[in-house]
Amino acid sequence: MLTLEIITPDKKVLSAQATQVVLPTETGEVGILTGHIPLVTKIVAGEVQVVGEDGSEYIAVDHGFAKVLGDTISVLTEAAIDVKST
């Protein structure tokens, strides 16, 4: 399982477990699975898809950065809001 944290300057918006996370980057969407290589990337405004055992959740994010280290993904962004759950 992956651990995802989405952090804005005001607060930690989300801390969740996921099986897959899809990030919006400058070069397109990047899917992260367990065991992904270490990565630091620039995030563009868009949706972060959080895939868990109970379905998918979408979080709208502003520009920022994401770091993948081990099975932890940290997203640092100016703003984030929960869009919808499926």
C-alpha positions as protocol buffer text, in pm:
chain_id: "A"
residue {
  index: 1
  type: MET
  ca { x: 0 y: 0 z: 0 }
}
residue {
  index: 2
  type: LEU
  ca { x: 102 y: 355 z: -71 }
}
residue {
  index: 3
  type: THR
  ca { x: 74 y: 640 z: 177 }
}
residue {
  index: 4
  type: LEU
  ca { x: -38 y: 969 z: 21 }
}
residue {
  index: 5
  type: GLU
  ca { x: -14 y: 1308 z: 189 }
}
residue {
  index: 6
  type: ILE
  ca { x: -148 y: 1626 z: 25 }
}
residue {
  index: 7
  type: ILE
  ca { x: -28 y: 1937 z: 204 }
}
residue {
  index: 8
  type: THR
  ca { x: -114 y: 2305 z: 144 }
}
residue {
  index: 9
  type: PRO
  ca { x: 35 y: 2608 z: 323 }
}
residue {
  index: 10
  type: ASP
  ca { x: -271 y: 2611 z: 551 }
}
residue {
  index: 11
  type: LYS
  ca { x: -310 y: 2245 z: 648 }
}
residue {
  index: 12
  type: LYS
  ca { x: -272 y: 1877 z: 562 }
}
residue {
  index: 13
  type: VAL
  ca { x: -567 y: 1820 z: 327 }
}
residue {
  index: 14
  type: LEU
  ca { x: -539 y: 1443 z: 293 }
}
residue {
  index: 15
  type: SER
  ca { x: -354 y: 1153 z: 448 }
}
residue {
  index: 16
  type: ALA
  ca { x: -466 y: 824 z: 295 }
}
residue {
  index: 17
  type: GLN
  ca { x: -368 y: 473 z: 196 }
}
residue {
  index: 18
  type: ALA
  ca { x: -391 y: 384 z: -173 }
}
residue {
  index: 19
  type: THR
  ca { x: -306 y: 107 z: -416 }
}
residue {
  index: 20
  type: GLN
  ca { x: -234 y: 356 z: -696 }
}
residue {
  index: 21
  type: VAL
  ca { x: -200 y: 735 z: -726 }
}
residue {
  index: 22
  type: VAL
  ca { x: -216 y: 926 z: -1056 }
}
residue {
  index: 23
  type: LEU
  ca { x: -48 y: 1269 z: -1054 }
}
residue {
  index: 24
  type: PRO
  ca { x: -95 y: 1553 z: -1309 }
}
residue {
  index: 25
  type: THR
  ca { x: 255 y: 1663 z: -1421 }
}
residue {
  index: 26
  type: GLU
  ca { x: 394 y: 1896 z: -1686 }
}
residue {
  index: 27
  type: THR
  ca { x: 460 y: 1601 z: -1918 }
}
residue {
  index: 28
  type: GLY
  ca { x: 126 y: 1426 z: -1860 }
}
residue {
  index: 29
  type: GLU
  ca { x: -21 y: 1197 z: -1597 }
}
residue {
  index: 30
  type: VAL
  ca { x: 212 y: 977 z: -1393 }
}
residue {
  index: 31
  type: GLY
  ca { x: 79 y: 661 z: -1227 }
}
residue {
  index: 32
  type: ILE
  ca { x: 251 y: 559 z: -905 }
}
residue {
  index: 33
  type: LEU
  ca { x: 235 y: 201 z: -774 }
}
residue {
  index: 34
  type: THR
  ca { x: 402 y: 30 z: -479 }
}
residue {
  index: 35
  type: GLY
  ca { x: 778 y: 3 z: -533 }
}
residue {
  index: 36
  type: HIS
  ca { x: 804 y: 304 z: -768 }
}
residue {
  index: 37
  type: ILE
  ca { x: 1151 y: 453 z: -812 }
}
residue {
  index: 38
  type: PRO
  ca { x: 1225 y: 771 z: -615 }
}
residue {
  index: 39
  type: LEU
  ca { x: 1086 y: 1074 z: -798 }
}
residue {
  index: 40
  type: VAL
  ca { x: 1051 y: 1450 z: -757 }
}
residue {
  index: 41
  type: THR
  ca { x: 823 y: 1618 z: -1011 }
}
residue {
  index: 42
  type: LYS
  ca { x: 640 y: 1943 z: -1073 }
}
residue {
  index: 43
  type: ILE
  ca { x: 261 y: 1919 z: -1040 }
}
residue {
  index: 44
  type: VAL
  ca { x: 28 y: 2123 z: -1261 }
}
residue {
  index: 45
  type: ALA
  ca { x: -327 y: 2222 z: -1174 }
}
residue {
  index: 46
  type: GLY
  ca { x: -552 y: 1919 z: -1221 }
}
residue {
  index: 47
  type: GLU
  ca { x: -684 y: 1608 z: -1047 }
}
residue {
  index: 48
  type: VAL
  ca { x: -493 y: 1365 z: -830 }
}
residue {
  index: 49
  type: GLN
  ca { x: -662 y: 1026 z: -858 }
}
residue {
  index: 50
  type: VAL
  ca { x: -637 y: 814 z: -545 }
}
residue {
  index: 51
  type: VAL
  ca { x: -724 y: 450 z: -616 }
}
residue {
  index: 52
  type: GLY
  ca { x: -802 y: 241 z: -309 }
}
residue {
  index: 53
  type: GLU
  ca { x: -973 y: -87 z: -231 }
}
residue {
  index: 54
  type: ASP
  ca { x: -1307 y: 97 z: -206 }
}
residue {
  index: 55
  type: GLY
  ca { x: -1283 y: 276 z: -543 }
}
residue {
  index: 56
  type: SER
  ca { x: -1134 y: 603 z: -662 }
}
residue {
  index: 57
  type: GLU
  ca { x: -1126 y: 947 z: -505 }
}
residue {
  index: 58
  type: TYR
  ca { x: -1034 y: 1266 z: -691 }
}
residue {
  index: 59
  type: ILE
  ca { x: -861 y: 1563 z: -534 }
}
residue {
  index: 60
  type: ALA
  ca { x: -829 y: 1888 z: -734 }
}
residue {
  index: 61
  type: VAL
  ca { x: -487 y: 2044 z: -682 }
}
residue {
  index: 62
  type: ASP
  ca { x: -316 y: 2366 z: -785 }
}
residue {
  index: 63
  type: HIS
  ca { x: 45 y: 2378 z: -903 }
}
residue {
  index: 64
  type: GLY
  ca { x: 316 y: 2244 z: -673 }
}
residue {
  index: 65
  type: PHE
  ca { x: 555 y: 1954 z: -630 }
}
residue {
  index: 66
  type: ALA
  ca { x: 534 y: 1582 z: -556 }
}
residue {
  index: 67
  type: LYS
  ca { x: 795 y: 1356 z: -399 }
}
residue {
  index: 68
  type: VAL
  ca { x: 787 y: 977 z: -415 }
}
residue {
  index: 69
  type: LEU
  ca { x: 1020 y: 803 z: -172 }
}
residue {
  index: 70
  type: GLY
  ca { x: 966 y: 440 z: -83 }
}
residue {
  index: 71
  type: ASP
  ca { x: 592 y: 386 z: -65 }
}
residue {
  index: 72
  type: THR
  ca { x: 520 y: 744 z: 49 }
}
residue {
  index: 73
  type: ILE
  ca { x: 395 y: 1017 z: -183 }
}
residue {
  index: 74
  type: SER
  ca { x: 403 y: 1376 z: -59 }
}
residue {
  index: 75
  type: VAL
  ca { x: 222 y: 1640 z: -264 }
}
residue {
  index: 76
  type: LEU
  ca { x: 296 y: 2003 z: -175 }
}
residue {
  index: 77
  type: THR
  ca { x: 47 y: 2236 z: -345 }
}
residue {
  index: 78
  type: GLU
  ca { x: -94 y: 2587 z: -311 }
}
residue {
  index: 79
  type: ALA
  ca { x: -454 y: 2459 z: -283 }
}
residue {
  index: 80
  type: ALA
  ca { x: -648 y: 2132 z: -284 }
}
residue {
  index: 81
  type: ILE
  ca { x: -1015 y: 2033 z: -262 }
}
residue {
  index: 82
  type: ASP
  ca { x: -1200 y: 1699 z: -267 }
}
residue {
  index: 83
  type: VAL
  ca { x: -1383 y: 1676 z: -601 }
}
residue {
  index: 84
  type: LYS
  ca { x: -1580 y: 1350 z: -594 }
}
residue {
  index: 85
  type: SER
  ca { x: -1568 y: 986 z: -495 }
}
residue {
  index: 86
  type: THR
  ca { x: -1669 y: 689 z: -713 }
}
